[in-house]
């Protein structure tokens, strides 16, 4: 069965050797956006679309994936309820990767080798697939393959749902004359999902969408100068990096507010407190929003255009908030994990995929008027913070400094980063069953990343291979642990954990 895109046609540029379609592509893209715009959909239409896409995905998975044919055997996939479908863990997905995907040419080992060579970033695998490692904090790394339509959708949804529109008819067509300018503040380029999404950005977006990539490991003065020259309308980054920019603006070392271009700031991948979000809004006079997504489902949510938090793109994905036994919890109640179904990735079907995030859905509709379900809170991603302490001042170290290099270690089952001293860290790694881990290789990978982040002289770390990571009090693995903070807190309980609060 062919994937179905009732919202419009996303153009495949590779099918267009003459380049004529490339010229039409932005117009067709604008039409697609028109269809995705949520404020002229209603909850029933969205639900119907979700149901239709779920059935199409299940039929495709059973027809083309040996894994799903086996797992879903005996189920009436045209009528069964969502709860009848088996869940999928990351470990299961990776163990059965080669038979789970629906293109038999895709092989885990070969894709992993492809991603080991950074020069492949942005190059379509087998001429048609974008490849990424999962981001986030789910222990072992996972590979994600998606086709060009899925890659386009990431941007279509971002345009249509995470920005305010001026008019109803072909609202983004004006971008042909006046391209959107987005600054993205991340770690250096790589195959992790957010970086890969930009690397695989469809070519036809070039005239309507300018991107400035900044690395928060570059000197702040350099980033400030480049931001002021670029005059972004949108800035996307991790909370800690956005807060650092806010401090520069507040101290008047940066003047983005005076330049008047900035409309929206989007936080991804790290929790941003309400207080910190409010402060950023005051400093920049721009709307601050959140996005909750993962490499396995990049369009899971879009930031709310008027309030804080995000809306689930329920026509393109299913987010089930559940307790420890996969039973649904009602809106307003925090779940212990979520089950994510990606309704647009047909090459690597991801159905009821378990993610250890503690999410609370809003019990009341959002004030913005969107019919899409609103997420009130995400608690599971609040990691213990890591920092470097030097002469009484603390500087936060993003977990990603240690996590990003581990994405290259496919023999890895689990990991834990522990801060043990003012600048001392232990990277604990657990091998997959029957595999061994090379301490030297992991040390080298982490060291390279620490060096590239400019933290070589500030961070001392050890690699420890252990058989398992003990479970924390919530029954989950805590992948970031600050033992040093715990000793400090015991000694001076009133001291704030973060230097800037
Ligand atoms: Zn809203």
Boltz pocket constraint, residues with backbone or C-beta under 6 A from the ligand:
constraints:
  - pocket:
      binder: B
      contacts: [[A, 304], [A, 305], [A, 306], [A, 307], [A, 308], [A, 311], [A, 366], [A, 367], [A, 368], [A, 369], [A, 370], [A, 374]]
      max_distance: 6.0
